[in-house]
Amino acid sequence: MNSPNFVHRFAQWFPRQEIIQLARQARWLIRQGKIDAFEFFTGLVFGQMSALRLTLAAQADCFTEPVTRQAVDQRYHERTIDFFRLGFDRCLQQSLADRPKPSLTKELAKHFAAVRLVDSTSFDCPASMAEIFPGCGGKASPANCKILLEYEYILGQFHPLALLPGNCSDQGLAPHLPTLLKPGELCIADKAFGAHKALQQIDQLQAFFLLPYHRSSKVWLPQAQGPALLLDVADALRHTQENVVEWNVFLGDPADGLRVRLVAYRLPEENANRRRAGRPAKRQLPRRCGGVGVAAPTAARLIPGPVSAVCF
């Protein structure tokens, strides 16, 4: 989608008259004063994006009519919470219902019933919320909120999945992946979601997954006769000049029988050097690696190696 089209659609999610009506519905607006309900709602976030931190003074500068920060402060009360909740619900429903025009999604729909991108995002909260949404500690805020999100690429729709404390790791969210999928669907996720048990369950569902290769993962090459051989991925890549290398391997213990397709592809030297910077030599790989499963012949037909490279 080009930028002008997106800006136009984004602006439609915040119609002035509807937001003013929500302010009246919440009884935040009873009679019109100098502080405009629409400017108060949008200025809280968008009007302060250039400010170093959110302050009443920064918000007061967003209004068409000059107002003081004390006047802005007086508009924060119990009905303000109702107003923001109604506005957030309305804008969220608008954005979730919005669908992009069909493009390459038609080609994906030929192969997959759905393409689900799963990831999480987090943001700091006021310290007073630390008991409800504890953060990870350190220099960050003691309160942090994490949202687990799914984006269904073919339909172009976001689905909020869970509202969680910020100290909840992505590794602990991996069990959510199998519950989202049905046979014939593709899940694309970060390597933190690649728990072995979750990937096995996706395999058993006859669904597909695509995620970056974790350097600590062990993979084994099956043999026609005898036990599988451990594959040293870094060493194998150092001895090849190919731009794309693929192996059909066991991920983890061969006794578990999880067969996947491991794809490695060469990065431009500039990108590779940037990724290596600051990383210990023993952890460096000469190229980016990604894994895709479940059944190697089927996965290879649906997602060729060069296509999987685009996903990363």
TORDOZA-156860 format. One record per residue (C-alpha): residue in one letter; x, y, z. Coordinates in steps of 0.05 Angstrom, whole numbers, padded with zeros to 5 digits, always signed. Layout:
N
AXYZ
...
END
This chain:
312
M+00000+00000+00000
N+00029+00069-00018
S+00035+00123+00035
P-00020+00171+00012
N-00072+00115+00011
F-00053+00093+00081
V-00055+00163+00110
H-00124+00173+00080
R-00150+00108+00109
F-00117+00121+00176
A-00150+00189+00181
Q-00218+00157+00168
W-00211+00117+00233
F-00215+00183+00272
P-00277+00221+00246
R-00285+00286+00283
Q-00361+00286+00290
E-00364+00214+00315
I-00311+00226+00368
I-00348+00288+00391
Q-00411+00246+00396
L-00374+00195+00438
A-00352+00251+00485
R-00426+00270+00493
Q-00445+00197+00503
A-00395+00191+00560
R-00418+00259+00587
W-00348+00285+00582
L-00376+00340+00537
I-00438+00374+00563
R-00429+00444+00536
Q-00375+00468+00488
G-00317+00505+00519
K-00247+00524+00495
I-00223+00452+00499
D-00248+00415+00438
A-00266+00341+00449
F-00235+00318+00384
E-00170+00356+00396
F-00167+00331+00468
F-00175+00258+00444
T-00125+00260+00386
G-00077+00309+00419
L-00065+00262+00478
V-00025+00216+00432
F-00014+00243+00363
G-00005+00315+00384
Q+00053+00296+00431
M+00092+00249+00386
S+00148+00301+00378
A+00151+00314+00453
L+00205+00281+00495
R+00153+00257+00545
L+00078+00263+00555
T+00061+00325+00596
L+00001+00370+00606
A+00041+00428+00577
A+00055+00388+00513
Q-00018+00370+00506
A-00040+00442+00519
D+00001+00464+00459
C-00040+00418+00413
F-00104+00459+00416
T-00128+00509+00365
E-00151+00556+00420
P-00098+00573+00473
V-00109+00536+00538
T-00069+00527+00601
R-00043+00461+00628
Q-00087+00471+00690
A-00148+00473+00645
V-00125+00408+00611
D-00113+00376+00679
Q-00184+00392+00701
R-00212+00353+00642
Y-00182+00288+00668
H-00234+00255+00712
E-00276+00193+00716
R-00316+00208+00653
T-00251+00218+00614
I-00237+00144+00624
D-00305+00127+00594
F-00293+00175+00536
F-00225+00144+00519
R-00251+00073+00525
L-00308+00088+00477
G-00261+00122+00429
F-00209+00066+00432
D-00262+00013+00421
R-00290+00050+00361
C-00222+00062+00328
L-00199-00009+00341
Q-00262-00039+00310
Q-00252+00006+00249
S-00180-00016+00240
L-00195-00090+00250
A-00251-00088+00199
D-00209-00053+00147
R-00183-00099+00092
P-00131-00084+00039
K-00145-00093-00034
P-00128-00163-00060
S-00057-00168-00089
L-00007-00224-00080
T-00052-00252-00026
K-00089-00288-00082
E-00026-00328-00097
L-00018-00346-00023
A-00091-00366-00018
K-00079-00419-00072
H-00032-00456-00025
F-00053-00437+00046
A-00121-00432+00079
A-00092-00375+00121
V-00025-00341+00134
R-00019-00321+00207
L+00037-00274+00231
V+00043-00279+00306
D+00084-00233+00350
S+00081-00192+00413
T+00091-00118+00430
S+00098-00084+00497
F+00095-00014+00527
D+00110+00017+00594
C+00053+00033+00643
P+00050+00079+00704
A+00089+00050+00762
S+00024+00045+00802
M+00003-00013+00757
A+00064-00056+00774
E+00022-00107+00814
I-00024-00119+00754
F+00027-00114+00698
P+00097-00125+00727
G+00155-00106+00682
C+00223-00139+00673
G+00259-00094+00721
G+00325-00060+00709
K+00323+00011+00683
A+00255+00001+00650
S+00189+00019+00682
P+00168-00027+00739
A+00102-00035+00703
N+00097-00060+00631
C+00041-00089+00589
K+00050-00140+00533
I-00001-00154+00478
L+00001-00218+00437
L-00022-00203+00366
E-00040-00242+00304
Y-00043-00213+00234
E-00079-00255+00183
Y-00044-00234+00119
I-00093-00260+00067
L-00152-00223+00098
G-00109-00165+00123
Q-00138-00168+00194
F-00107-00159+00263
H-00131-00201+00321
P-00109-00183+00392
L-00100-00250+00427
A-00079-00235+00499
L-00064-00178+00546
L-00006-00200+00591
P+00045-00174+00642
G+00108-00147+00610
N+00152-00199+00644
C+00117-00256+00607
S+00169-00282+00557
D+00153-00299+00485
Q+00180-00369+00497
G+00123-00379+00547
L+00073-00358+00494
A+00093-00412+00444
P+00037-00460+00466
H-00013-00409+00437
L+00010-00423+00366
P-00022-00492+00355
T-00088-00466+00382
L-00090-00413+00327
L-00080-00460+00268
K-00121-00508+00226
P-00098-00558+00174
G-00067-00524+00113
E-00052-00458+00148
L+00017-00425+00153
C+00043-00392+00216
I+00102-00342+00212
A+00133-00325+00279
D+00197-00303+00312
K+00246-00355+00336
A+00226-00342+00409
F+00160-00378+00393
G+00196-00440+00367
A+00185-00486+00426
H+00195-00558+00404
K+00130-00584+00432
A+00090-00528+00399
L+00122-00543+00331
Q+00106-00617+00339
Q+00033-00600+00352
I+00032-00557+00289
D+00062-00615+00251
Q+00008-00662+00277
L-00045-00612+00255
Q-00018-00616+00183
A-00005-00542+00185
F+00059-00505+00168
F+00108-00460+00205
L+00162-00412+00183
L+00210-00382+00233
P+00284-00363+00241
Y+00333-00417+00259
H+00356-00412+00332
R+00432-00420+00337
S+00426-00463+00399
S+00381-00514+00363
K+00411-00580+00342
V+00392-00610+00275
W+00407-00680+00249
L+00414-00706+00179
P+00376-00771+00168
Q+00415-00828+00137
A+00392-00884+00091
Q+00424-00933+00139
G+00446-00922+00210
P+00432-00866+00259
A+00423-00793+00239
L+00485-00749+00238
L+00491-00683+00276
L+00496-00625+00227
D+00544-00568+00244
V+00506-00513+00209
A+00558-00458+00217
D+00615-00503+00191
A+00573-00527+00132
L+00558-00456+00111
R+00631-00435+00116
H+00648-00487+00063
T+00597-00469+00010
Q+00592-00413-00041
E+00518-00424-00056
N+00469-00367-00045
V+00414-00413-00020
V+00427-00479+00017
E+00373-00527+00040
W+00372-00589+00083
N+00317-00637+00103
V+00333-00650+00176
F+00308-00672+00244
L+00298-00613+00291
G+00321-00634+00360
D+00324-00707+00381
P+00315-00752+00319
A+00274-00799+00363
D+00219-00746+00365
G+00212-00750+00290
L+00202-00676+00276
R+00224-00668+00204
V+00234-00597+00179
R+00267-00561+00122
L+00325-00516+00141
V+00340-00460+00092
A+00401-00415+00094
Y+00411-00357+00047
R+00468-00309+00036
L+00461-00237+00058
P+00497-00178+00024
E+00564-00169+00058
E+00544-00102+00087
N+00483-00132+00122
A+00523-00192+00145
N+00577-00148+00177
R+00523-00107+00213
R+00493-00171+00242
R+00561-00197+00264
A+00581-00132+00299
G+00588-00142+00373
R+00572-00217+00369
P+00622-00267+00397
A+00660-00304+00342
K+00634-00372+00365
R+00562-00349+00354
Q+00573-00320+00285
L+00542-00352+00224
P+00565-00331+00154
R+00493-00323+00130
R+00422-00316+00157
C+00386-00382+00171
G+00312-00397+00172
G+00272-00461+00182
V+00207-00482+00150
G+00164-00545+00162
V+00130-00593+00165
A+00134-00643+00107
A+00196-00626+00068
P+00171-00642-00003
T+00106-00604+00007
A+00139-00545+00041
A+00191-00540-00014
R+00135-00536-00066
L+00094-00484-00028
I+00151-00441-00002
P+00215-00447-00044
G+00280-00426-00010
P+00284-00357-00044
V+00212-00343-00024
S+00225-00359+00049
A+00283-00310+00047
V+00234-00254+00032
C+00195-00271+00095
F+00256-00255+00138
END
